[in-house]
Amino acid sequence: MNMFERDGVSPAEAAVSLPASPAASALASKKAVGANDVRMRRLMKELKEIQRLQEHRPNPVFTVDLVNDNLFEWHVRLHQIDPESELAADLRELSIPNILLHLVFPENFPFAPPFMRVIEPRIEKGFVMEGGAICMELLTPRGWASAYTVEAVVMQFAASVVKGQGRVARVPPRSSREFSRRRAEEAFRSLVKTHDKYGWVTPALSDG
């Protein structure tokens, strides 16, 4: 199975409700268009800034590519983490040039966080969960702020995965469950419920 294959999650069953009036439908449509414009402008601004830095830095910390030219779905390649960490040593030993992350931006971004997961390599610990989901409060509605940039998210992950003692998995996981976006979203929903109940212990943004 191609690990880059996009595997979305089936939408939840919609609640039964009365049909909306034409005026209400038009207003909702107008709001949706407005929200999409905000998302597009924000992402275009961030993408241009990241690309400008990529062009002027010989060794950028991370680089970005759009998935199928979709502005709302990014592949981020993290090229640099703490060189003294065991994870960095694993990457060097196995000749793995970067950590590939997948980001999907919801319709209400930047007022809601992107969904982010690790695609490759498979990482053990480091706050990386099943399917590549990432246990990080910043990525939840409760911990998110619209001022956070993609750069802030990526740098927070770089700090978290090292502080969580992440390592490259050397053998296939024992679990037979699929490694996919679907599985990552399920794992993320579960861990958010747990942490909302018991609290969060991931590094602060200032540590990134």
Secondary structure by P-SEA (a helix, b strand, c coil): cccccbbbbccccccccccccaaaaaaaaaaaaaaaaaaaaaaaaaaaaaaaaaaaccccccccccccccccbbbbbbcccccccaaaaaaaaacccbbbbbbbbcccccccccbbbbcccccccccccccccccccccccccccccccaaaaaaaaaaaaaaaccccccccccccccccaaaaaaaaaaaaaaaaaccccccccccc
